Amino acid sequence: MVKAQSPTPPDPGSSPLTYTVEVERELPLPPRETALTIDDILADSRSWGAIENRPLHRVSRDGAARILLASPATTDKLCAPLETRGKVSCRNGDLVVLNARRWAHATDSYRDDVLSYRIYLVNHEVGHLLGRGHEECPGQGLPAPVMQQQTYGLDGCRRNVWPSGG
């Protein structure tokens, strides 16, 4: 795995949840750019850090959580016993595994906006890390909760990539 360099540390008075970001070595995705994208998502005021009032901060090693962008085959192995079938991502303990197939190509519902799908993917799986479970579409035409399994479809909801409803 290739680790990305850590950004500037947070203010000493905060109590962040620390994480590392890694990209499976064989993937043609730049670790630094990937890590910065994940940092930007998690630092956004619409993301979990603001909602939980707990900053999420990347460190270079020994983080409380590990975020790994992995091939579908590696995702399958690391997500077991969950059966990802090379198609979905997961959270397994303190490990967040982002499926590189989804990172690169999104899903049918997000095919025209891969960047938005990446935001959803990070927020959904980090939501599991923070103890959040799956949610259902609250009603036709309403924004999908970020903890809805939007990878499988929107069930009548509109796309939504932020825990805050964004």
N, C-alpha and C positions, 0 to 999 in steps of 0.2 A: 504494500500500500504506500501511497505517496501522501505525506502530510503537508498541509499548507501552513505557511508562517502565520503566527498569531498577530491580531491587530493590537492597538494600544490598550493597556489594561484599564478597567473601570475605575471610577472614583473609589478611594479606600473606604468610604462609609457605606457602600452598597454591599448586598449579599447576593451575588449572582449565582445562577446555576451555570456551571462551566461545562463546556463541551469541546470536543476536538472534531475536526473535519478531515476525512480521508477520501481519496479516490483510488479505486482498485487500479493497480499499476498498468494493466493491459488495456484499460479504457482510453480512448482518444479524447479525453476531456481534461482540460487544464486544472490542476488542483487549486492553484491560487484563485483563479477566476471563479471556480465552483465555490470555494470557501467564502469569497467575498459576496457572492450572490446569496448564500445561506445566511451570512452575517447580516446583510441588508434586510432580508426577509424577517429575521428574528428581532432585529432592532427597530423595526417599523412600529409606529404607535398603534397600529391596528392589530399587531400580533400578540403572542402570548405574554411576552415580558411586561407589556403595559397592562394587560388584562389581569395578570397574576400579581402585578406590582413586584415583580422579581426579575431583574435584568438577566438575560441569557447572554453569556459571554464566552467567546471562543478562547481557548488556551492552546499552547503548543503540545502539551502532554498532560497526562493524569487528570483529565476532565472527569466530572461526575457522569457525563454521557459521551457517547461516541456516535457521530453521524458519518455514515459510510455510503458513498455512491458506488454501487456494485453491479456487476454483470447479472443478468437473469439467473445464471447457474449459481453464482455465489450467493445471490439473494435467496434462492431456494434452500441452500445449505444453512445459511445463517438464520433464516426465519423458521426453520423446523422447530417444533412439529407443525406449525402453520404451513399449509400447502399453498405456496404462492404461484406454482406452475409457470414460473418465469414471467409472470404478468403483473404482479402487484408488489408493493413495498410492505414493510412491517416495522414494528417496534418489538424487540425481544430483550427484556430486561433493560439494561442501560444502553443498549445498542439500537440505533435508528438506522435501518437499511433502506436506502432509496434506490429503487430499481432503475438502472441506467437506461433501459428501454423506454420507460415512462418519462424519465428526465429528458431524453432526446426527442421523443415523438408524441408525448402526452396520450390522450385518449380521444375517442370520437367526439365527445362533448367539448373538448378543448383543442381540437386539431388546428383551429385557426389562431390559437393563442397559447403557444407552448410556454411562454414566460409566466402567464397566469397559472397554468397548470403546475409549474414548478413551485410557485408561491403556495398554492393549495397543498401540494404534496408535502412540502416541508412543514407547513402549519398543521396538517392532519396528523402526520407521524409524530411530531413533537408534542402535539396534544395528547397522544397516547402516553408519551414519556411523562407527561405531567399528570397522568391519571385520568384523562378524559376517555370516555367510551364512545361508541358509535351512536349517532342520532339519525332520526328519520326525517324526510322532507315534511315540513310542517303544513304544507298546503300548496295547491296548484299556483304557480306563478310567483311564489315567495322565494326569497334567497335561501339557497341550500345552506344548512349549518356546515361549517368547515369540518365537523366530525361526521358528517354524512359520507358514506362511501361513494363519493362522486366518480371515482375511477370506474365503477360499474354502471353509472348512469345518474341522471338527475331526478328521475321519478316525478317529473312535472315541475320541479323547482328550477329556479334560475341559478346560474353559476355564481358561486361566492368563494373567494379564496382566503378571507380573513376571519379569524375567530370573533372579531368585534362586529362582523357583518358588513364592514368596510366601506 
